[in-house]
Amino acid sequence: MAIKLYYALAQMMATAGTELTPEQVVALMRRWLAGEVRAWGEPAYDAATGWQMFQLWMRTDTGQAVQVTGRIAPPDFTVVDVRSLTATETAEFTQWENSDD
């Protein structure tokens, strides 16, 4: 399974102030796929493009809570956006992390 990055992802992440490099995003996704990182998310569908998408909330090695959004095109994932969670989202995510779900 390949993990691909949207061609403008690095610029989008820099503009948003995300403290990750594209390489760190790929490493985080690989660790999630290997079951080494816990993530909360769900599939989504983009009616405008017809794409099957995913949104995952997870933590980086430094503890930063981020959302990784991507396209599912079996057998590959293409990451199209990465951003830090808002304070409200981080609180919700932390509550989930402390649950048994």
C-alpha positions as CSV (number, residue, x, y, z in Angstrom):
1,M,0.0,0.0,0.0
2,A,1.6,3.3,-1.1
3,I,1.1,6.5,0.8
4,K,1.2,9.4,-1.6
5,L,1.2,13.1,-0.9
6,Y,-0.7,15.8,-2.7
7,Y,1.8,17.8,-4.8
8,A,1.1,21.1,-2.9
9,L,0.9,19.5,0.6
10,A,4.2,20.9,1.9
11,Q,3.2,24.5,0.9
12,M,-0.3,24.0,2.4
13,M,1.2,22.7,5.7
14,A,3.6,25.6,5.9
15,T,0.8,28.1,5.3
16,A,-1.3,26.5,8.0
17,G,1.6,26.5,10.4
18,T,1.7,22.7,10.8
19,E,4.9,21.7,12.6
20,L,5.4,18.5,10.5
21,T,7.3,17.8,7.3
22,P,5.8,15.7,4.5
23,E,8.2,13.0,5.4
24,Q,7.0,13.0,9.0
25,V,3.4,12.7,7.7
26,V,4.3,9.6,5.7
27,A,6.1,8.1,8.7
28,L,3.1,8.8,10.9
29,M,0.7,7.2,8.4
30,R,3.0,4.1,8.1
31,R,3.1,3.8,11.9
32,W,-0.7,4.0,12.0
33,L,-1.1,1.4,9.3
34,A,1.3,-0.9,11.3
35,G,-0.9,-0.4,14.4
36,E,1.8,1.6,16.3
37,V,-0.2,4.8,16.5
38,R,-3.8,5.1,17.7
39,A,-6.1,7.3,15.5
40,W,-9.7,8.4,15.6
41,G,-11.4,8.8,12.3
42,E,-14.0,7.9,9.9
43,P,-14.5,7.6,6.1
44,A,-16.0,10.4,4.2
45,Y,-17.3,10.9,0.7
46,D,-16.7,14.1,-1.4
47,A,-19.8,14.4,-3.6
48,A,-18.1,17.1,-5.8
49,T,-15.2,14.8,-6.8
50,G,-16.7,11.4,-6.1
51,W,-13.7,10.6,-4.0
52,Q,-13.7,8.2,-1.0
53,M,-11.9,10.1,1.7
54,F,-10.6,9.6,5.2
55,Q,-10.1,12.0,8.2
56,L,-7.9,10.8,11.0
57,W,-7.1,12.5,14.3
58,M,-3.8,11.3,15.8
59,R,-0.8,12.5,17.7
60,T,2.7,13.0,16.4
61,D,5.8,11.8,18.3
62,T,5.9,15.2,20.0
63,G,2.3,14.9,21.1
64,Q,0.8,17.4,18.7
65,A,-2.8,16.6,17.8
66,V,-3.3,16.7,14.0
67,Q,-5.9,15.8,11.4
68,V,-4.7,13.9,8.4
69,T,-7.2,14.0,5.5
70,G,-6.7,11.9,2.4
71,R,-8.2,10.1,-0.6
72,I,-8.7,6.4,-0.6
73,A,-7.9,5.0,-4.0
74,P,-7.3,1.3,-3.3
75,P,-4.7,0.1,-2.8
76,D,-3.2,3.6,-2.1
77,F,-3.8,6.5,0.2
78,T,-3.1,10.1,-1.0
79,V,-2.8,12.6,1.8
80,V,-4.3,15.9,0.7
81,D,-4.3,17.9,3.9
82,V,-2.7,18.0,7.4
83,R,-3.6,20.5,10.0
84,S,-3.4,21.0,13.8
85,L,-6.5,20.3,15.7
86,T,-8.3,23.3,17.2
87,A,-8.5,23.5,21.0
88,T,-12.1,22.2,21.0
89,E,-11.1,19.3,18.7
90,T,-8.1,18.5,20.8
91,A,-10.3,18.3,24.0
92,E,-12.7,16.0,22.2
93,F,-9.8,13.9,20.9
94,T,-8.2,13.7,24.4
95,Q,-11.5,12.5,25.8
96,W,-11.7,9.8,23.1
97,E,-8.0,8.8,23.9
98,N,-8.9,8.3,27.5
99,S,-11.9,6.1,26.7
100,D,-11.9,2.4,25.8
101,D,-13.1,2.9,22.3
